[in-house]
């Protein structure tokens, strides 16, 4: 991977309050939840709710954050889908050619394929830098279109670093924070609904604080394949 891998730039104009919330990890301060939903949980409860939401959605955070992925591209197209959305900015990218199935080998208009490219580069194949200014992407869906590689042959594998997340947290995420904070406050440190001191009998409502209503609110933001 080229050397600029460590570059990081905060995208867009973010208000001072949003920056403060992003640094603390909160998706909404108590006064905003009070104003929007009539609930005013304390900061520690909100922070716990935010971390629980991150874990359920398999995300580091909903605020802008730096991610890196290595993706195998289909043999007939220079297109991929990044797992974390919305994309804010592409930082650095590199591509390489690799051996694949013979029935998936593609030729360009001058009858070169990736084996010809590998013969030039030698073995093993190396990553070569791709100018991110030549890459097109659609932020909401994570779709990315890469330029054609050496000898007009499509890349086999892409390694990319990018920034993704929200500069303004969506309302349904804040609603999930409010609902989850309310559940945590009502049930305490555990999801317990009954406790008997004599023979030590405990009963729990569910295996998680994440209720069906909260799951429905978070469904569009769950990342299922990123690791």
PyMOL commands that set and color helices and strands:
alter all, ss='L'
color gray80, all
select helices_A, chain A and resi 3-6+16-24+30-37+43-57+102-104+114-121+132-134+150-152+171-187+212-221
alter helices_A, ss='H'
color red, helices_A
select strands_A, chain A and resi 65-72+79-81+87-96+128-130+136-138+143-145+157-164+192-196+201-204
alter strands_A, ss='S'
color yellow, strands_A
deselect
rebuild
show_as cartoon
